[in-house]
Amino acid sequence: MSSAPLSDVERAELRALMSTERARLVAQSTALRETFDELVAAADLEPPDDEHDPDGTTAYERAQVTSMREAFEREVASIDAALAAIDAGTYGRCAVCDRPIGFERLAAVLGTGLCITCAAGR
Ligand SMILES: [Zn+2]
């Protein structure tokens, strides 16, 4: 058994999966930023006293968009950390019990740092 928890082929496959997922997340985050800008622009155009709800709804929508965008950006950060760990050869071990995490789980739950046993115990 080698010291690396993943084979070269498995690492390459995970890296490809993560790049695809990362691009998707960045696109989502960018789209949300545009949505946010549109909300701001729309609020600037509308007089505050027409039939639309006064600022409550707008503030709520902006907060929703911002928190969704932050969630995407956190996922991007966790994928970046996983990609760095792949490059360092440390990816694929559970952060809690240090056992190898199965390749199928790594491919299904991109960026996970926990084996299925430890994840279930949370
Ligand atoms: Zn574990």
Backbone and ligand atoms as CSV (ligand in chain L), in Angstrom:
chain,resi,resn,atom,element,x,y,z
A,1,MET,N,N,0.847,-1.196,0.000
A,1,MET,CA,C,0.000,0.000,0.000
A,1,MET,C,C,0.883,1.246,0.000
A,2,SER,N,N,0.585,2.164,-0.913
A,2,SER,CA,C,1.370,3.389,-0.994
A,2,SER,C,C,0.914,4.360,0.094
A,3,SER,N,N,1.753,5.372,0.341
A,3,SER,CA,C,1.403,6.337,1.375
A,3,SER,C,C,0.296,7.285,0.915
A,4,ALA,N,N,0.208,7.520,-0.389
A,4,ALA,CA,C,-0.846,8.409,-0.895
A,4,ALA,C,C,-2.183,7.681,-0.881
A,5,PRO,N,N,-3.221,8.326,-0.372
A,5,PRO,CA,C,-4.519,7.645,-0.284
A,5,PRO,C,C,-5.215,7.467,-1.630
A,6,LEU,N,N,-4.763,8.164,-2.654
A,6,LEU,CA,C,-5.417,8.073,-3.956
A,6,LEU,C,C,-4.393,7.752,-5.031
A,7,SER,N,N,-4.835,7.053,-6.075
A,7,SER,CA,C,-3.963,6.791,-7.214
A,7,SER,C,C,-3.885,8.052,-8.087
A,8,ASP,N,N,-2.910,8.072,-8.994
A,8,ASP,CA,C,-2.789,9.214,-9.901
A,8,ASP,C,C,-4.051,9.393,-10.732
A,9,VAL,N,N,-4.615,8.271,-11.178
A,9,VAL,CA,C,-5.822,8.339,-12.012
A,9,VAL,C,C,-6.977,8.936,-11.203
A,10,GLU,N,N,-7.120,8.475,-9.962
A,10,GLU,CA,C,-8.193,9.001,-9.109
A,10,GLU,C,C,-7.999,10.491,-8.827
A,11,ARG,N,N,-6.764,10.877,-8.576
A,11,ARG,CA,C,-6.491,12.302,-8.327
A,11,ARG,C,C,-6.836,13.139,-9.552
A,12,ALA,N,N,-6.455,12.652,-10.732
A,12,ALA,CA,C,-6.742,13.388,-11.966
A,12,ALA,C,C,-8.248,13.516,-12.168
A,13,GLU,N,N,-8.954,12.424,-11.857
A,13,GLU,CA,C,-10.401,12.464,-12.050
A,13,GLU,C,C,-11.063,13.451,-11.082
A,14,LEU,N,N,-10.619,13.426,-9.820
A,14,LEU,CA,C,-11.164,14.364,-8.836
A,14,LEU,C,C,-10.849,15.804,-9.214
A,15,ARG,N,N,-9.630,16.007,-9.716
A,15,ARG,CA,C,-9.249,17.366,-10.105
A,15,ARG,C,C,-10.157,17.856,-11.228
A,16,ALA,N,N,-10.464,16.984,-12.182
A,16,ALA,CA,C,-11.340,17.360,-13.296
A,16,ALA,C,C,-12.754,17.656,-12.793
A,17,LEU,N,N,-13.262,16.791,-11.905
A,17,LEU,CA,C,-14.603,17.014,-11.347
A,17,LEU,C,C,-14.655,18.353,-10.600
A,18,MET,N,N,-13.611,18.626,-9.834
A,18,MET,CA,C,-13.591,19.852,-9.038
A,18,MET,C,C,-13.491,21.093,-9.912
A,19,SER,N,N,-12.713,20.999,-11.001
A,19,SER,CA,C,-12.608,22.159,-11.892
A,19,SER,C,C,-13.955,22.494,-12.496
A,20,THR,N,N,-14.702,21.445,-12.903
A,20,THR,CA,C,-16.025,21.659,-13.475
A,20,THR,C,C,-16.961,22.290,-12.450
A,21,GLU,N,N,-16.950,21.719,-11.254
A,21,GLU,CA,C,-17.822,22.215,-10.195
A,21,GLU,C,C,-17.437,23.640,-9.794
A,22,ARG,N,N,-16.135,23.898,-9.755
A,22,ARG,CA,C,-15.668,25.221,-9.385
A,22,ARG,C,C,-16.163,26.266,-10.401
A,23,ALA,N,N,-16.063,25.922,-11.697
A,23,ALA,CA,C,-16.511,26.843,-12.738
A,23,ALA,C,C,-18.010,27.112,-12.601
A,24,ARG,N,N,-18.778,26.051,-12.272
A,24,ARG,CA,C,-20.222,26.210,-12.098
A,24,ARG,C,C,-20.513,27.152,-10.926
A,25,LEU,N,N,-19.806,26.948,-9.820
A,25,LEU,CA,C,-20.033,27.767,-8.628
A,25,LEU,C,C,-19.665,29.229,-8.878
A,26,VAL,N,N,-18.564,29.436,-9.585
A,26,VAL,CA,C,-18.140,30.810,-9.874
A,26,VAL,C,C,-19.182,31.489,-10.768
A,27,ALA,N,N,-19.722,30.736,-11.749
A,27,ALA,CA,C,-20.746,31.298,-12.632
A,27,ALA,C,C,-21.993,31.667,-11.832
A,28,GLN,N,N,-22.383,30.801,-10.896
A,28,GLN,CA,C,-23.556,31.080,-10.050
A,28,GLN,C,C,-23.319,32.330,-9.217
A,29,SER,N,N,-22.120,32.411,-8.648
A,29,SER,CA,C,-21.780,33.535,-7.804
A,29,SER,C,C,-21.796,34.835,-8.609
A,30,THR,N,N,-21.277,34.771,-9.837
A,30,THR,CA,C,-21.267,35.947,-10.708
A,30,THR,C,C,-22.696,36.357,-11.069
A,31,ALA,N,N,-23.543,35.369,-11.365
A,31,ALA,CA,C,-24.937,35.658,-11.701
A,31,ALA,C,C,-25.645,36.323,-10.519
A,32,LEU,N,N,-25.339,35.862,-9.313
A,32,LEU,CA,C,-25.959,36.460,-8.132
A,32,LEU,C,C,-25.473,37.891,-7.922
A,33,ARG,N,N,-24.221,38.130,-8.242
A,33,ARG,CA,C,-23.712,39.499,-8.117
A,33,ARG,C,C,-24.466,40.415,-9.071
A,34,GLU,N,N,-24.742,39.903,-10.285
A,34,GLU,CA,C,-25.503,40.702,-11.256
A,34,GLU,C,C,-26.926,40.918,-10.759
A,35,THR,N,N,-27.524,39.876,-10.182
A,35,THR,CA,C,-28.864,40.018,-9.611
A,35,THR,C,C,-28.868,41.092,-8.533
A,36,PHE,N,N,-27.852,41.068,-7.712
A,36,PHE,CA,C,-27.737,42.054,-6.641
A,36,PHE,C,C,-27.664,43.466,-7.221
A,37,ASP,N,N,-26.821,43.623,-8.244
A,37,ASP,CA,C,-26.681,44.940,-8.877
A,37,ASP,C,C,-28.009,45.396,-9.478
A,38,GLU,N,N,-28.759,44.430,-10.051
A,38,GLU,CA,C,-30.063,44.778,-10.622
A,38,GLU,C,C,-31.034,45.220,-9.532
A,39,LEU,N,N,-30.992,44.542,-8.403
A,39,LEU,CA,C,-31.863,44.937,-7.287
A,39,LEU,C,C,-31.539,46.357,-6.833
A,40,VAL,N,N,-30.250,46.641,-6.763
A,40,VAL,CA,C,-29.830,47.980,-6.347
A,40,VAL,C,C,-30.282,49.011,-7.373
A,41,ALA,N,N,-30.077,48.687,-8.663
A,41,ALA,CA,C,-30.450,49.621,-9.727
A,41,ALA,C,C,-31.960,49.840,-9.744
A,42,ALA,N,N,-32.724,48.751,-9.585
A,42,ALA,CA,C,-34.183,48.859,-9.598
A,42,ALA,C,C,-34.662,49.722,-8.435
A,43,ALA,N,N,-34.034,49.545,-7.289
A,43,ALA,CA,C,-34.438,50.321,-6.118
A,43,ALA,C,C,-34.149,51.799,-6.327
A,44,ASP,N,N,-33.058,52.076,-7.051
A,44,ASP,CA,C,-32.708,53.477,-7.313
A,44,ASP,C,C,-33.685,54.121,-8.281
A,45,LEU,N,N,-34.210,53.298,-9.232
A,45,LEU,CA,C,-35.106,53.843,-10.246
A,45,LEU,C,C,-36.500,54.112,-9.701
A,46,GLU,N,N,-36.940,53.227,-8.786
A,46,GLU,CA,C,-38.312,53.356,-8.323
A,46,GLU,C,C,-38.422,54.393,-7.216
A,47,PRO,N,N,-39.442,55.213,-7.315
A,47,PRO,CA,C,-39.665,56.110,-6.182
A,47,PRO,C,C,-40.026,55.275,-4.962
A,48,PRO,N,N,-39.558,55.643,-3.813
A,48,PRO,CA,C,-39.779,54.807,-2.626
A,48,PRO,C,C,-41.239,54.777,-2.190
A,49,ASP,N,N,-42.079,55.663,-2.713
A,49,ASP,CA,C,-43.442,55.745,-2.185
A,49,ASP,C,C,-44.487,55.223,-3.164
A,50,ASP,N,N,-44.077,54.432,-4.212
A,50,ASP,CA,C,-45.129,53.868,-5.069
A,50,ASP,C,C,-45.712,52.610,-4.429
A,51,GLU,N,N,-46.423,51.800,-5.211
A,51,GLU,CA,C,-47.158,50.692,-4.585
A,51,GLU,C,C,-46.267,49.551,-4.115
A,52,HIS,N,N,-44.991,49.582,-4.476
A,52,HIS,CA,C,-44.090,48.528,-3.988
A,52,HIS,C,C,-43.921,48.646,-2.479
A,53,ASP,N,N,-43.585,47.488,-1.913
A,53,ASP,CA,C,-43.342,47.510,-0.469
A,53,ASP,C,C,-42.214,48.479,-0.155
A,54,PRO,N,N,-42.374,49.238,0.858
A,54,PRO,CA,C,-41.238,50.074,1.270
A,54,PRO,C,C,-40.069,49.201,1.694
A,55,ASP,N,N,-38.921,49.751,1.682
A,55,ASP,CA,C,-37.615,49.092,1.680
A,55,ASP,C,C,-37.482,47.702,2.312
A,56,GLY,N,N,-38.435,47.256,3.106
A,56,GLY,CA,C,-38.320,45.940,3.732
A,56,GLY,C,C,-38.040,44.817,2.757
A,57,THR,N,N,-38.846,44.701,1.695
A,57,THR,CA,C,-38.679,43.610,0.737
A,57,THR,C,C,-37.330,43.684,0.044
A,58,THR,N,N,-36.958,44.881,-0.373
A,58,THR,CA,C,-35.701,45.046,-1.091
A,58,THR,C,C,-34.525,44.637,-0.214
A,59,ALA,N,N,-34.543,45.088,1.019
A,59,ALA,CA,C,-33.450,44.737,1.930
A,59,ALA,C,C,-33.400,43.233,2.137
A,60,TYR,N,N,-34.584,42.602,2.243
A,60,TYR,CA,C,-34.643,41.153,2.429
A,60,TYR,C,C,-34.062,40.438,1.224
A,61,GLU,N,N,-34.485,40.873,0.013
A,61,GLU,CA,C,-33.974,40.250,-1.210
A,61,GLU,C,C,-32.465,40.392,-1.312
A,62,ARG,N,N,-31.977,41.566,-0.988
A,62,ARG,CA,C,-30.531,41.783,-1.067
A,62,ARG,C,C,-29.796,40.869,-0.089
A,63,ALA,N,N,-30.346,40.728,1.105
A,63,ALA,CA,C,-29.698,39.872,2.097
A,63,ALA,C,C,-29.698,38.421,1.634
A,64,GLN,N,N,-30.820,37.987,1.016
A,64,GLN,CA,C,-30.911,36.623,0.494
A,64,GLN,C,C,-29.855,36.375,-0.570
A,65,VAL,N,N,-29.773,37.306,-1.519
A,65,VAL,CA,C,-28.827,37.157,-2.627
A,65,VAL,C,C,-27.405,37.139,-2.076
A,66,THR,N,N,-27.136,38.023,-1.121
A,66,THR,CA,C,-25.789,38.087,-0.552
A,66,THR,C,C,-25.442,36.792,0.169
A,67,SER,N,N,-26.370,36.241,0.926
A,67,SER,CA,C,-26.029,35.030,1.683
A,67,SER,C,C,-25.884,33.830,0.748
A,68,MET,N,N,-26.673,33.793,-0.340
A,68,MET,CA,C,-26.494,32.718,-1.325
A,68,MET,C,C,-25.127,32.823,-1.977
A,69,ARG,N,N,-24.748,34.058,-2.313
A,69,ARG,CA,C,-23.455,34.246,-2.965
A,69,ARG,C,C,-22.322,33.841,-2.023
A,70,GLU,N,N,-22.457,34.183,-0.761
A,70,GLU,CA,C,-21.426,33.813,0.206
A,70,GLU,C,C,-21.325,32.296,0.346
A,71,ALA,N,N,-22.472,31.606,0.262
A,71,ALA,CA,C,-22.450,30.143,0.342
A,71,ALA,C,C,-21.695,29.558,-0.852
A,72,PHE,N,N,-21.941,30.097,-2.060
A,72,PHE,CA,C,-21.199,29.625,-3.231
A,72,PHE,C,C,-19.714,29.889,-3.059
A,73,GLU,N,N,-19.384,31.057,-2.522
A,73,GLU,CA,C,-17.970,31.407,-2.393
A,73,GLU,C,C,-17.274,30.529,-1.354
A,74,ARG,N,N,-18.027,30.124,-0.313
A,74,ARG,CA,C,-17.449,29.182,0.656
A,74,ARG,C,C,-17.161,27.837,-0.006
A,75,GLU,N,N,-18.099,27.403,-0.890
A,75,GLU,CA,C,-17.872,26.126,-1.587
A,75,GLU,C,C,-16.664,26.215,-2.502
A,76,VAL,N,N,-16.532,27.358,-3.178
A,76,VAL,CA,C,-15.356,27.544,-4.037
A,76,VAL,C,C,-14.093,27.452,-3.187
A,77,ALA,N,N,-14.105,28.073,-2.013
A,77,ALA,CA,C,-12.928,28.047,-1.140
A,77,ALA,C,C,-12.614,26.623,-0.694
A,78,SER,N,N,-13.651,25.829,-0.413
A,78,SER,CA,C,-13.385,24.462,0.039
A,78,SER,C,C,-12.852,23.615,-1.111
A,79,ILE,N,N,-13.313,23.897,-2.332
A,79,ILE,CA,C,-12.765,23.184,-3.489
A,79,ILE,C,C,-11.317,23.600,-3.732
A,80,ASP,N,N,-11.036,24.887,-3.573
A,80,ASP,CA,C,-9.643,25.337,-3.731
A,80,ASP,C,C,-8.742,24.649,-2.712
A,81,ALA,N,N,-9.226,24.519,-1.483
A,81,ALA,CA,C,-8.431,23.853,-0.444
A,81,ALA,C,C,-8.220,22.387,-0.810
A,82,ALA,N,N,-9.267,21.744,-1.352
A,82,ALA,CA,C,-9.154,20.341,-1.742
A,82,ALA,C,C,-8.171,20.181,-2.902
A,83,LEU,N,N,-8.235,21.112,-3.871
A,83,LEU,CA,C,-7.303,21.048,-4.998
A,83,LEU,C,C,-5.862,21.202,-4.507
A,84,ALA,N,N,-5.657,22.098,-3.553
A,84,ALA,CA,C,-4.313,22.281,-3.000
A,84,ALA,C,C,-3.860,21.010,-2.289
A,85,ALA,N,N,-4.791,20.358,-1.596
A,85,ALA,CA,C,-4.448,19.124,-0.887
A,85,ALA,C,C,-4.146,18.001,-1.873
A,86,ILE,N,N,-4.869,17.985,-3.003
A,86,ILE,CA,C,-4.559,16.989,-4.040
A,86,ILE,C,C,-3.137,17.198,-4.535
A,87,ASP,N,N,-2.793,18.450,-4.818
A,87,ASP,CA,C,-1.442,18.747,-5.303
A,87,ASP,C,C,-0.390,18.357,-4.273
A,88,ALA,N,N,-0.718,18.540,-2.996
A,88,ALA,CA,C,0.234,18.227,-1.934
A,88,ALA,C,C,0.281,16.723,-1.635
A,89,GLY,N,N,-0.656,15.974,-2.218
A,89,GLY,CA,C,-0.692,14.533,-1.989
A,89,GLY,C,C,-1.306,14.137,-0.663
A,90,THR,N,N,-1.978,15.085,-0.005
A,90,THR,CA,C,-2.563,14.788,1.301
A,90,THR,C,C,-4.072,14.580,1.221
A,91,TYR,N,N,-4.649,14.770,0.036
A,91,TYR,CA,C,-6.100,14.681,-0.062
A,91,TYR,C,C,-6.566,13.229,-0.013
A,92,GLY,N,N,-7.724,13.016,0.621
A,92,GLY,CA,C,-8.305,11.685,0.623
A,92,GLY,C,C,-8.207,10.990,1.965
A,93,ARG,N,N,-7.667,11.683,2.974
A,93,ARG,CA,C,-7.669,11.121,4.322
A,93,ARG,C,C,-8.634,11.891,5.194
A,94,CYS,N,N,-9.319,11.149,6.060
A,94,CYS,CA,C,-10.291,11.760,6.947
A,94,CYS,C,C,-9.581,12.680,7.946
A,95,ALA,N,N,-10.153,13.890,8.133
A,95,ALA,CA,C,-9.547,14.866,9.046
A,95,ALA,C,C,-9.701,14.435,10.501
A,96,VAL,N,N,-10.643,13.538,10.780
A,96,VAL,CA,C,-10.892,13.117,12.155
A,96,VAL,C,C,-10.132,11.824,12.482
A,97,CYS,N,N,-10.361,10.765,11.694
A,97,CYS,CA,C,-9.791,9.459,12.050
A,97,CYS,C,C,-8.558,9.091,11.223
A,98,ASP,N,N,-8.231,9.921,10.197
A,98,ASP,CA,C,-7.045,9.722,9.369
A,98,ASP,C,C,-7.096,8.459,8.511
A,99,ARG,N,N,-8.258,7.848,8.387
A,99,ARG,CA,C,-8.375,6.709,7.474
A,99,ARG,C,C,-8.632,7.238,6.063
A,100,PRO,N,N,-8.274,6.441,5.040
A,100,PRO,CA,C,-8.574,6.875,3.667
A,100,PRO,C,C,-10.084,7.028,3.462
A,101,ILE,N,N,-10.465,8.080,2.768
A,101,ILE,CA,C,-11.867,8.279,2.392
A,101,ILE,C,C,-12.049,7.597,1.039
A,102,GLY,N,N,-13.091,6.828,0.874
A,102,GLY,CA,C,-13.299,6.110,-0.389
A,102,GLY,C,C,-13.392,7.066,-1.560
A,103,PHE,N,N,-12.825,6.628,-2.693
A,103,PHE,CA,C,-12.842,7.477,-3.886
A,103,PHE,C,C,-14.274,7.846,-4.283
A,104,GLU,N,N,-15.196,6.887,-4.181
A,104,GLU,CA,C,-16.574,7.173,-4.602
A,104,GLU,C,C,-17.184,8.288,-3.765
A,105,ARG,N,N,-16.868,8.283,-2.476
A,105,ARG,CA,C,-17.375,9.361,-1.623
A,105,ARG,C,C,-16.717,10.693,-1.988
A,106,LEU,N,N,-15.434,10.673,-2.246
A,106,LEU,CA,C,-14.727,11.902,-2.620
A,106,LEU,C,C,-15.294,12.489,-3.911
A,107,ALA,N,N,-15.656,11.601,-4.843
A,107,ALA,CA,C,-16.198,12.068,-6.117
A,107,ALA,C,C,-17.631,12.563,-5.963
A,108,ALA,N,N,-18.369,11.985,-5.015
A,108,ALA,CA,C,-19.777,12.361,-4.833
A,108,ALA,C,C,-19.914,13.613,-3.971
A,109,VAL,N,N,-19.039,13.761,-3.000
A,109,VAL,CA,C,-19.096,14.901,-2.081
A,109,VAL,C,C,-17.793,15.672,-2.241
A,110,LEU,N,N,-17.741,16.491,-3.292
A,110,LEU,CA,C,-16.488,17.168,-3.626
A,110,LEU,C,C,-16.040,18.070,-2.493
A,111,GLY,N,N,-14.778,17.939,-2.139
A,111,GLY,CA,C,-14.206,18.797,-1.118
A,111,GLY,C,C,-14.395,18.280,0.297
A,112,THR,N,N,-15.018,17.109,0.448
A,112,THR,CA,C,-15.228,16.608,1.794
A,112,THR,C,C,-13.891,16.251,2.456
A,113,GLY,N,N,-13.821,16.492,3.769
A,113,GLY,CA,C,-12.623,16.136,4.502
A,113,GLY,C,C,-12.880,15.037,5.507
A,114,LEU,N,N,-14.079,14.452,5.428
A,114,LEU,CA,C,-14.465,13.445,6.419
A,114,LEU,C,C,-14.853,12.145,5.739
A,115,CYS,N,N,-14.489,11.013,6.356
A,115,CYS,CA,C,-14.957,9.732,5.855
A,115,CYS,C,C,-16.445,9.588,6.208
A,116,ILE,N,N,-17.073,8.591,5.620
A,116,ILE,CA,C,-18.522,8.476,5.788
A,116,ILE,C,C,-18.893,8.174,7.247
A,117,THR,N,N,-18.028,7.438,7.924
A,117,THR,CA,C,-18.308,7.101,9.324
A,117,THR,C,C,-18.277,8.360,10.210
A,118,CYS,N,N,-17.227,9.148,10.050
A,118,CYS,CA,C,-17.097,10.362,10.865
A,118,CYS,C,C,-18.168,11.387,10.475
A,119,ALA,N,N,-18.495,11.485,9.169
A,119,ALA,CA,C,-19.531,12.423,8.745
A,119,ALA,C,C,-20.873,12.027,9.352
A,120,ALA,N,N,-21.145,10.725,9.420
A,120,ALA,CA,C,-22.410,10.245,9.977
A,120,ALA,C,C,-22.477,10.478,11.474
A,121,GLY,N,N,-21.324,10.536,12.109
A,121,GLY,CA,C,-21.294,10.709,13.554
A,121,GLY,C,C,-21.485,12.148,14.004
A,122,ARG,N,N,-21.602,13.059,13.050
A,122,ARG,CA,C,-21.718,14.464,13.420
A,122,ARG,C,C,-23.133,14.834,13.810
L,1,ZN,ZN,ZN,-13.141,9.375,9.643
